[in-house]
C-alpha cells in the first residue's frame, strides 16, 4: 500500500505521530519533583533533547513559555535518573548540562535523591 505519491517530499518512508498536547516546563517540574531552574538550565540548549521535544508556546506578542512533548518528558526523566546513579555522575552531569556555574554549585550542594 502506498501512503503518498512517489515524488512527494513527505514520502521518505517515515510516519510520525502528530503532537496533540504539550506540558509546560513548570508543570513538568512539579510532576518530576524537580527544580524548574534545573530543567530550564538543561533545556536551554535545545541539543540536549531530541529535536522537536522542546516547544515554545507564544502567549503574547513578545512572550513565550517553554513546554515539552511526552517524549521530551520521558527523555528528560531518563537523563536525570541516569545522572543521579552516583554523586560523581550527578556532578559530572551538572558540569556538562548546566552552563551557570553558580546554579550547578547549588544543585551539587543539595543532598542526594
C-alpha positions in Angstrom: 0.0 0.0 0.0 1.4 3.4 -1.0 0.9 6.2 1.6 1.9 9.1 -0.6 3.0 10.0 -4.1 6.4 8.7 -5.0 7.6 12.2 -5.9 6.2 13.8 -2.8 8.8 15.2 -0.4 6.9 13.7 2.5 7.3 10.2 1.2 10.6 9.5 2.9 9.3 6.2 4.3 8.6 7.5 7.8 5.4 8.4 9.5 5.4 10.5 12.6 2.5 10.9 15.1 1.3 14.4 15.4 1.9 16.2 18.8 -1.5 16.8 20.2 -0.6 18.2 23.6 2.5 19.5 25.5 3.3 20.0 29.1 4.6 23.4 30.4 8.0 23.3 32.0 6.6 24.4 35.3 4.2 21.5 35.3 6.9 19.1 34.3 9.0 20.3 37.3 6.1 19.6 39.6 5.3 16.1 38.3 9.0 15.2 38.3 9.6 16.9 41.7 12.5 18.8 40.2 13.6 22.4 40.5 12.2 24.3 37.4 15.5 26.3 37.3 17.4 23.0 36.8 15.1 21.9 34.0 15.4 25.3 32.3 19.1 25.1 32.5 19.2 21.7 30.9 16.9 22.5 28.1 18.3 26.0 27.5 20.5 24.1 25.0 17.9 22.6 22.7 20.5 20.0 21.6 20.1 18.3 25.0 16.8 16.7 23.9 15.8 15.2 20.7 14.7 17.7 18.0 11.0 18.6 18.4 10.6 17.7 22.0 11.1 21.3 23.3 8.2 23.6 22.2 7.9 27.4 22.6 4.4 28.5 23.2 3.7 32.1 22.4 1.4 33.7 24.9 1.7 37.3 23.8 3.4 39.3 21.1 6.8 39.2 22.9 6.2 36.5 25.4 6.6 32.7 25.3 6.7 29.8 27.7 8.6 26.5 27.2 6.8 23.2 27.0 7.8 19.6 26.4 6.2 16.8 24.4 5.5 13.5 26.2 8.7 12.1 24.6 10.6 15.1 25.9 9.4 14.4 29.4 10.4 10.8 29.1 13.8 11.7 27.7 14.4 14.3 30.5 13.3 11.8 33.1 15.7 9.2 31.8 18.6 11.7 31.7 18.0 12.7 35.3 17.6 9.1 36.5 20.9 8.0 34.9 22.7 11.1 36.1 21.6 10.5 39.7 23.1 7.0 40.0 26.1 8.3 41.9 27.2 11.6 43.3 30.1 11.6 40.9 27.8 11.0 37.9 25.4 13.7 39.1 28.2 16.3 39.5 29.5 15.4 36.0 26.0 15.8 34.6 25.7 19.2 36.2 29.1 20.3 34.8 28.1 19.0 31.3 24.5 20.3 31.1 24.2 23.4 33.3 26.2 26.4 32.0 25.6 28.6 35.0 28.3 27.6 37.5 26.5 29.1 40.5 23.4 27.2 39.7 25.4 23.9 39.2 27.1 24.5 42.5 23.7 25.0 44.2 22.5 21.7 42.9 25.7 19.9 43.8 25.4 21.1 47.4 21.9 19.6 47.8 21.5 16.2 49.4 21.3 13.2 47.0 17.9 12.0 45.9 
